[in-house]
Amino acid sequence: MLKSKRYLIHDRDPLFTAEFLSTLTEAGAQSVKLPPRSPNLNSYAERFIRSIKESRLERMILFGEDALRAAVIEFIAHYHGERKHQGIIFRDLSLLNRDGRARCQSRLGGMLNYYDRAA
């Protein structure tokens, strides 16, 4: 999982023990600690983690790492491409067709729903 990764940027959580950091160094990655009392440096990651935990993972029963990975991959696709937020920029204006009927699409067995227009 750490192949071709050079840095791990993390806070000063006690979970990052000396044993963990030595394993990280053996894998060829360098540990970079964030300054103390600086929550805004990692605000995007904190918001994403909070969103995925509160909206989906706390409502699912996952059996193993593969199920967790599949759920996270589906959530990331939804989070960055389908959910409505200010960060989505329409690159193809033909997607803004107002004549098509709205249709409901879903992911994760209906836990993530979004709407788009039929072409």
N, C-alpha and C positions, 0 to 999 in steps of 0.2 A: 504494500500500500504506500510505502514511502519512496518507492523507486522514482528517481528523477526529481525528487523534492529536495530543495536545498535548505529551506528554512521552515521552522514551526514558530509562528508568532502566537504567544499565549500570555494570559494574565499571570498573576502571582498566586494562583490557587494552590493550596497545599497538596492537591492531587498530583501535581507535577513533581514527583519525588526525585531524589538523586538517582535511584535505580532507573526510573523512566527516562531521565535525561541522559544517562549513560547508554541506555538502549538506543535512544535517538541518535546519539553521536556515533555509535557503532554502525547504524544504518546509513550514515553519511549526511545526516541533516543537522543543521545548527539551530540551537534553541535561542529565540529572541524574546526576552521578557518585556512586556509593556511597563511603562513607568507606574509607580504606585499612585492610587487615587486618580485614575484617568479613565473614567468609564466611556467618555465620548470618543476615544481612539478606536474603539471596537464596536461602535453603535450599530453598524449595519449587520454585522454578524450576530450581535446580541438580539436584534429585532427579528432576524430570520429564525434563530433558535427558538425564541419565544413564540413566534407564529406557528412553527411546525409542531412544537410541543402542545400548545394550547388548543390549536384547531384540529389536529389529527392524531398525533401519537398517543395522547392521553385517552383517546376514544377507541383505540384499536388493541387487540390482543395479537401479539406477534410471536410466532414460533420460530425462533432462530434468526441468525444474522442475515440470511438470504431474504427472508420476509421483510426485515427492517430495511435492507438496501433497496428492495423493490418499491416499498412504500415511500422512501425518501426520494428516489428517482422520479416517481410519479408526482410527488409534491413539488419538486423543483421545476419540472416541466410546467405544471400548473402555475406556480408562483411567478415564474419569469415570463410566461407567454400567454396565459389565458385569463388570469384574474384581472379584474378591473382596478387599475391604479394609475397614477399620474405618470409613471415611468414608461408605459407602453406607448411607443411611437409607431404609427401606421406607415410602413414603408411603401405599401402598395395601396393607392387610394381606391382601387377597384374593390377592396375589402369593405369599403364603407357603403356598399350598395344598400339603399334604403327600401328597395322594392321587394327583396326576398323575405320569406317568412323567417321569423326567429325560430331557432331550434335549440334544444337543450342537449348539451354534451356532458359526459360525466367521466370521472376517473375514480379509482379506488373503490369500486363497487357502489358508486353513487354518493360517496362522502364528499367529493369535490365536484361541484356543478358549475358550469359556465354556459353562456349563451352566445351564439353567433348567428349570422344570417346565411341562409342558403344561397349559393351562387346562382 
